[in-house]
Amino acid sequence: MNKEYVPEWDQPAARTEESTVNKNAVSGVKQIVTIRLDVDMLEWFKSAGPGYQTRINQVLREYMEANRVRAQVEQH
């Protein structure tokens, strides 16, 4: 980690339009979290180069949206 960088852990990081994968996202902010992932899965995401956290976020968002739609269909 960059020793000169001191994050403000209590403040969510604001996203700019250019940095969002899904420009229709409601949130607009990112929260710093700690998550435990399988080593092989993390290595696979990292193997595609910089931006692996964004790719993981995109996969999770797509899963969330697909299941949200599925839940709405099941309710009707």
N, C-alpha and C positions, 0 to 999 in steps of 0.2 A: 504494500500500500504506500502511496505517496505520503511521506512524513510531513510535507509542507501543507497537505490538504487536511483541513479540520472540518469535517462535516457537522452540520447542525442537525443532530439526530432527532430532535423533537419536531423539526419542520419538514413536511413533505416537499419533495422536489417538484417544482412546476415543470410541465412539459410544454415545448413549443410545438406549433403545427408541423414543422419539419421533422421533429423527432417521433411523432406518433405513427404507429403502423396503421391503426384504424382511426381515421380522421373523424369518425362519427362517435368515438368513445365519449361517454358521459363524464367520466371522472375528471380528466384534465390534470391530475396530479399522480405522482407515484409515491408509494410508501416504502421506506427501507425495511426489509424483513430478513429474517434468517430462516432458511429452509434447508432441510436435509434431502439430498437427491442421491440416487444410485450413482456410483462412480462412473460406470460405463456410459450411462445416459449423459452425464455432465461432460465427459470427454467427447462424446459424439457431437453435442451442441458446440463445444469449444473448437472442435476440429474444422468447423466451417469458417473460422476466423473471428475477428472482432464483431461484437454485437450479439454474442450468445445469450445474454440476459434479455435482450429485446426479442430474440427468437423464442425463448422459453415463454415470455410474456404473451407473445402472439399465439402460440399453441394453446396456452391456458385460456386466453380470451376466446379463441375459436371454439374450444370445448364448452366454455361457459355459455356462449351465445347459442350453440347448437342445442344444449340441454335446456336453456331457457325457452327456446322455440318449441322444443319437444314437450316441455311441461305445460306450456300454454295450449298446445293442441290437445293434450290429454285432458285438460280441464274442460274443454268445450265438447 
